[in-house]
């Protein structure tokens, strides 16, 4: 089983912007990094972009 990288994020949300802004910031991080870079077991522990590149090659 491959070793998984531990990743931490610093999400900056200005004070007073509310929960909606915080939720949007968190969603953006998940959508940007986790779904596109994180290795998926169903893809042979490749990230989606790497998997698609491998399919085309």
Biopython code that builds the backbone (N, CA, C, O; Angstrom):
import numpy as np
from Bio.PDB.StructureBuilder import StructureBuilder

atoms = [
    (1, "UNK", "N", (0.855, -1.185, 0.000)),
    (1, "UNK", "CA", (0.000, 0.000, 0.000)),
    (1, "UNK", "C", (0.894, 1.240, 0.000)),
    (1, "UNK", "O", (1.795, 1.345, 0.833)),
    (2, "UNK", "N", (0.664, 2.177, -0.915)),
    (2, "UNK", "CA", (1.506, 3.374, -0.978)),
    (2, "UNK", "C", (1.354, 4.256, 0.258)),
    (2, "UNK", "O", (0.314, 4.275, 0.917)),
    (3, "UNK", "N", (2.411, 4.970, 0.540)),
    (3, "UNK", "CA", (2.379, 5.912, 1.651)),
    (3, "UNK", "C", (1.649, 7.152, 1.197)),
    (3, "UNK", "O", (1.955, 7.714, 0.145)),
    (4, "UNK", "N", (0.695, 7.573, 1.980)),
    (4, "UNK", "CA", (-0.078, 8.769, 1.622)),
    (4, "UNK", "C", (0.585, 10.004, 2.207)),
    (4, "UNK", "O", (1.057, 10.002, 3.344)),
    (5, "UNK", "N", (0.609, 11.044, 1.411)),
    (5, "UNK", "CA", (1.162, 12.311, 1.872)),
    (5, "UNK", "C", (0.172, 12.981, 2.816)),
    (5, "UNK", "O", (-1.041, 12.952, 2.606)),
    (6, "UNK", "N", (0.724, 13.579, 3.854)),
    (6, "UNK", "CA", (-0.123, 14.352, 4.757)),
    (6, "UNK", "C", (-0.051, 15.801, 4.310)),
    (6, "UNK", "O", (1.033, 16.368, 4.178)),
    (7, "UNK", "N", (-1.192, 16.384, 4.081)),
    (7, "UNK", "CA", (-1.254, 17.739, 3.563)),
    (7, "UNK", "C", (-2.060, 18.597, 4.524)),
    (7, "UNK", "O", (-3.103, 18.182, 5.029)),
    (8, "UNK", "N", (-1.562, 19.786, 4.764)),
    (8, "UNK", "CA", (-2.336, 20.728, 5.569)),
    (8, "UNK", "C", (-2.492, 22.012, 4.768)),
    (8, "UNK", "O", (-1.639, 22.360, 3.952)),
    (9, "UNK", "N", (-3.571, 22.692, 5.009)),
    (9, "UNK", "CA", (-3.879, 23.900, 4.268)),
    (9, "UNK", "C", (-4.101, 25.053, 5.226)),
    (9, "UNK", "O", (-4.632, 24.871, 6.321)),
    (10, "UNK", "N", (-3.699, 26.219, 4.816)),
    (10, "UNK", "CA", (-4.013, 27.439, 5.553)),
    (10, "UNK", "C", (-5.056, 28.173, 4.727)),
    (10, "UNK", "O", (-4.775, 28.664, 3.633)),
    (11, "UNK", "N", (-6.244, 28.236, 5.261)),
    (11, "UNK", "CA", (-7.334, 28.889, 4.555)),
    (11, "UNK", "C", (-7.569, 30.236, 5.210)),
    (11, "UNK", "O", (-7.879, 30.319, 6.399)),
    (12, "UNK", "N", (-7.418, 31.287, 4.424)),
    (12, "UNK", "CA", (-7.593, 32.624, 4.963)),
    (12, "UNK", "C", (-8.965, 33.166, 4.605)),
    (12, "UNK", "O", (-9.327, 33.285, 3.434)),
    (13, "UNK", "N", (-9.714, 33.488, 5.643)),
    (13, "UNK", "CA", (-11.033, 34.092, 5.474)),
    (13, "UNK", "C", (-11.053, 35.318, 6.380)),
    (13, "UNK", "O", (-10.896, 35.185, 7.594)),
    (14, "UNK", "N", (-11.243, 36.499, 5.821)),
    (14, "UNK", "CA", (-11.256, 37.706, 6.647)),
    (14, "UNK", "C", (-12.326, 37.647, 7.737)),
    (14, "UNK", "O", (-13.423, 37.128, 7.528)),
    (15, "UNK", "N", (-11.984, 38.184, 8.886)),
    (15, "UNK", "CA", (-12.944, 38.228, 9.992)),
    (15, "UNK", "C", (-14.172, 39.024, 9.582)),
    (15, "UNK", "O", (-14.071, 40.031, 8.881)),
    (16, "UNK", "N", (-15.316, 38.565, 10.022)),
    (16, "UNK", "CA", (-16.550, 39.274, 9.760)),
    (16, "UNK", "C", (-17.206, 38.953, 8.435)),
    (16, "UNK", "O", (-18.243, 39.528, 8.106)),
    (17, "UNK", "N", (-16.618, 38.040, 7.660)),
    (17, "UNK", "CA", (-17.225, 37.716, 6.374)),
    (17, "UNK", "C", (-18.300, 36.646, 6.489)),
    (17, "UNK", "O", (-19.109, 36.474, 5.577)),
    (18, "UNK", "N", (-18.312, 35.936, 7.590)),
    (18, "UNK", "CA", (-19.381, 34.982, 7.839)),
    (18, "UNK", "C", (-19.094, 33.562, 7.409)),
    (18, "UNK", "O", (-18.067, 33.253, 6.804)),
    (19, "UNK", "N", (-20.045, 32.715, 7.748)),
    (19, "UNK", "CA", (-19.914, 31.285, 7.467)),
    (19, "UNK", "C", (-19.927, 30.979, 5.976)),
    (19, "UNK", "O", (-19.226, 30.074, 5.523)),
    (20, "UNK", "N", (-20.699, 31.709, 5.227)),
    (20, "UNK", "CA", (-20.784, 31.443, 3.791)),
    (20, "UNK", "C", (-19.416, 31.610, 3.132)),
    (20, "UNK", "O", (-19.037, 30.802, 2.284)),
    (21, "UNK", "N", (-18.681, 32.639, 3.507)),
    (21, "UNK", "CA", (-17.350, 32.862, 2.941)),
    (21, "UNK", "C", (-16.395, 31.751, 3.366)),
    (21, "UNK", "O", (-15.572, 31.303, 2.567)),
    (22, "UNK", "N", (-16.498, 31.303, 4.618)),
    (22, "UNK", "CA", (-15.651, 30.212, 5.097)),
    (22, "UNK", "C", (-15.960, 28.921, 4.348)),
    (22, "UNK", "O", (-15.050, 28.201, 3.937)),
    (23, "UNK", "N", (-17.239, 28.632, 4.174)),
    (23, "UNK", "CA", (-17.632, 27.426, 3.454)),
    (23, "UNK", "C", (-17.136, 27.466, 2.017)),
    (23, "UNK", "O", (-16.665, 26.458, 1.491)),
    (24, "UNK", "N", (-17.242, 28.625, 1.384)),
    (24, "UNK", "CA", (-16.775, 28.773, 0.010)),
    (24, "UNK", "C", (-15.269, 28.560, -0.075)),
    (24, "UNK", "O", (-14.788, 27.894, -0.991)),
    (25, "UNK", "N", (-14.521, 29.122, 0.872)),
    (25, "UNK", "CA", (-13.065, 28.972, 0.882)),
    (25, "UNK", "C", (-12.670, 27.508, 1.057)),
    (25, "UNK", "O", (-11.769, 27.017, 0.377)),
    (26, "UNK", "N", (-13.342, 26.817, 1.965)),
    (26, "UNK", "CA", (-13.042, 25.403, 2.188)),
    (26, "UNK", "C", (-13.398, 24.581, 0.947)),
    (26, "UNK", "O", (-12.628, 23.716, 0.531)),
    (27, "UNK", "N", (-14.552, 24.852, 0.364)),
    (27, "UNK", "CA", (-14.961, 24.149, -0.849)),
    (27, "UNK", "C", (-13.942, 24.353, -1.961)),
    (27, "UNK", "O", (-13.594, 23.406, -2.667)),
    (28, "UNK", "N", (-13.464, 25.582, -2.121)),
    (28, "UNK", "CA", (-12.493, 25.880, -3.173)),
    (28, "UNK", "C", (-11.219, 25.064, -2.996)),
    (28, "UNK", "O", (-10.665, 24.559, -3.973)),
    (29, "UNK", "N", (-10.748, 24.930, -1.753)),
    (29, "UNK", "CA", (-9.535, 24.136, -1.497)),
    (29, "UNK", "C", (-9.786, 22.671, -1.841)),
    (29, "UNK", "O", (-8.972, 22.033, -2.508)),
    (30, "UNK", "N", (-10.909, 22.151, -1.384)),
    (30, "UNK", "CA", (-11.221, 20.748, -1.667)),
    (30, "UNK", "C", (-11.357, 20.513, -3.159)),
    (30, "UNK", "O", (-10.802, 19.552, -3.692)),
    (31, "UNK", "N", (-12.081, 21.372, -3.824)),
    (31, "UNK", "CA", (-12.300, 21.217, -5.257)),
    (31, "UNK", "C", (-11.004, 21.365, -6.042)),
    (31, "UNK", "O", (-10.752, 20.614, -6.984)),
    (32, "UNK", "N", (-10.181, 22.341, -5.649)),
    (32, "UNK", "CA", (-8.951, 22.605, -6.390)),
    (32, "UNK", "C", (-7.893, 21.532, -6.162)),
    (32, "UNK", "O", (-7.347, 20.987, -7.122)),
    (33, "UNK", "N", (-7.600, 21.225, -4.912)),
    (33, "UNK", "CA", (-6.493, 20.312, -4.649)),
    (33, "UNK", "C", (-6.938, 18.877, -4.454)),
    (33, "UNK", "O", (-6.466, 17.976, -5.148)),
    (34, "UNK", "N", (-7.822, 18.667, -3.536)),
    (34, "UNK", "CA", (-8.156, 17.291, -3.153)),
    (34, "UNK", "C", (-8.722, 16.485, -4.306)),
    (34, "UNK", "O", (-8.331, 15.332, -4.492)),
    (35, "UNK", "N", (-9.614, 17.042, -5.071)),
    (35, "UNK", "CA", (-10.244, 16.276, -6.139)),
    (35, "UNK", "C", (-9.385, 16.164, -7.388)),
    (35, "UNK", "O", (-9.587, 15.253, -8.190)),
    (36, "UNK", "N", (-8.439, 17.062, -7.570)),
    (36, "UNK", "CA", (-7.649, 16.998, -8.790)),
    (36, "UNK", "C", (-6.239, 16.448, -8.584)),
    (36, "UNK", "O", (-5.649, 15.925, -9.529)),
    (37, "UNK", "N", (-5.690, 16.552, -7.387)),
    (37, "UNK", "CA", (-4.317, 16.112, -7.155)),
    (37, "UNK", "C", (-4.206, 14.860, -6.297)),
    (37, "UNK", "O", (-3.269, 14.078, -6.455)),
    (38, "UNK", "N", (-5.141, 14.671, -5.405)),
    (38, "UNK", "CA", (-5.051, 13.571, -4.454)),
    (38, "UNK", "C", (-5.122, 12.234, -5.185)),
    (38, "UNK", "O", (-5.988, 12.034, -6.038)),
    (39, "UNK", "N", (-4.205, 11.312, -4.849)),
    (39, "UNK", "CA", (-4.257, 9.994, -5.477)),
    (39, "UNK", "C", (-5.528, 9.239, -5.081)),
    (39, "UNK", "O", (-5.942, 9.275, -3.922)),
    (40, "UNK", "N", (-6.132, 8.568, -6.033)),
    (40, "UNK", "CA", (-7.329, 7.774, -5.791)),
    (40, "UNK", "C", (-6.999, 6.301, -5.991)),
    (40, "UNK", "O", (-6.365, 5.929, -6.978)),
    (41, "UNK", "N", (-7.429, 5.472, -5.058)),
    (41, "UNK", "CA", (-7.143, 4.041, -5.174)),
    (41, "UNK", "C", (-7.783, 3.446, -6.428)),
    (41, "UNK", "O", (-7.219, 2.543, -7.045)),
    (42, "UNK", "N", (-8.950, 3.948, -6.802)),
    (42, "UNK", "CA", (-9.626, 3.413, -7.986)),
    (42, "UNK", "C", (-8.897, 3.767, -9.279)),
    (42, "UNK", "O", (-9.168, 3.177, -10.325)),
    (43, "UNK", "N", (-7.977, 4.725, -9.212)),
    (43, "UNK", "CA", (-7.203, 5.126, -10.398)),
    (43, "UNK", "C", (-5.768, 4.624, -10.325)),
    (43, "UNK", "O", (-4.887, 5.156, -11.001)),
    (44, "UNK", "N", (-5.533, 3.610, -9.514)),
    (44, "UNK", "CA", (-4.176, 3.073, -9.384)),
    (44, "UNK", "C", (-3.271, 4.008, -8.616)),
    (44, "UNK", "O", (-2.073, 4.070, -8.890)),
    (45, "UNK", "N", (-3.813, 4.727, -7.672)),
    (45, "UNK", "CA", (-3.090, 5.694, -6.829)),
    (45, "UNK", "C", (-2.436, 6.800, -7.646)),
    (45, "UNK", "O", (-1.355, 7.283, -7.311)),
    (46, "UNK", "N", (-3.101, 7.188, -8.708)),
    (46, "UNK", "CA", (-2.709, 8.353, -9.490)),
    (46, "UNK", "C", (-3.735, 9.444, -9.257)),
    (46, "UNK", "O", (-4.890, 9.162, -8.940)),
    (47, "UNK", "N", (-3.319, 10.673, -9.413)),
    (47, "UNK", "CA", (-4.263, 11.781, -9.390)),
    (47, "UNK", "C", (-5.062, 11.767, -10.684)),
    (47, "UNK", "O", (-4.603, 11.200, -11.675)),
    (48, "UNK", "N", (-6.233, 12.369, -10.704)),
    (48, "UNK", "CA", (-7.049, 12.354, -11.921)),
    (48, "UNK", "C", (-6.338, 12.898, -13.160)),
    (48, "UNK", "O", (-6.477, 12.341, -14.249)),
    (49, "UNK", "N", (-5.583, 13.974, -13.002)),
    (49, "UNK", "CA", (-4.875, 14.538, -14.154)),
    (49, "UNK", "C", (-3.812, 13.568, -14.662)),
    (49, "UNK", "O", (-3.652, 13.400, -15.871)),
    (50, "UNK", "N", (-3.085, 12.928, -13.746)),
    (50, "UNK", "CA", (-2.069, 11.946, -14.140)),
    (50, "UNK", "C", (-2.720, 10.743, -14.829)),
    (50, "UNK", "O", (-2.193, 10.218, -15.810)),
    (51, "UNK", "N", (-3.863, 10.317, -14.307)),
    (51, "UNK", "CA", (-4.577, 9.177, -14.882)),
    (51, "UNK", "C", (-5.024, 9.480, -16.308)),
    (51, "UNK", "O", (-4.865, 8.650, -17.203)),
    (52, "UNK", "N", (-5.580, 10.662, -16.517)),
    (52, "UNK", "CA", (-6.027, 11.039, -17.857)),
    (52, "UNK", "C", (-4.849, 11.129, -18.830)),
    (52, "UNK", "O", (-4.963, 10.734, -19.991)),
    (53, "UNK", "N", (-3.727, 11.647, -18.353)),
    (53, "UNK", "CA", (-2.530, 11.722, -19.187)),
    (53, "UNK", "C", (-2.061, 10.329, -19.577)),
    (53, "UNK", "O", (-1.666, 10.097, -20.719)),
    (54, "UNK", "N", (-2.106, 9.400, -18.621)),
    (54, "UNK", "CA", (-1.691, 8.033, -18.892)),
    (54, "UNK", "C", (-2.625, 7.344, -19.897)),
    (54, "UNK", "O", (-2.174, 6.523, -20.695)),
    (55, "UNK", "N", (-3.910, 7.670, -19.862)),
    (55, "UNK", "CA", (-4.860, 7.081, -20.799)),
    (55, "UNK", "C", (-4.607, 7.540, -22.222)),
    (55, "UNK", "O", (-4.728, 6.761, -23.168)),
    (56, "UNK", "N", (-4.254, 8.814, -22.370)),
    (56, "UNK", "CA", (-4.030, 9.387, -23.695)),
    (56, "UNK", "C", (-2.732, 8.865, -24.299)),
    (56, "UNK", "O", (-2.643, 8.655, -25.508)),
    (57, "UNK", "N", (-1.726, 8.656, -23.451)),
    (57, "UNK", "CA", (-0.400, 8.230, -23.957)),
    (57, "UNK", "C", (-0.384, 6.810, -24.430)),
    (57, "UNK", "O", (0.652, 6.319, -24.877)),
]
sb = StructureBuilder()
sb.init_structure("model")
sb.init_model(0)
sb.init_chain("A")
sb.init_seg("    ")
for serial, (resi, resn, name, xyz) in enumerate(atoms, 1):
    if name == "N":
        sb.init_residue(resn, " ", resi, " ")
    sb.init_atom(name, np.array(xyz, "f"), 0.0, 1.0, " ", f" {name:<3s}", serial, name[0])
structure = sb.get_structure()
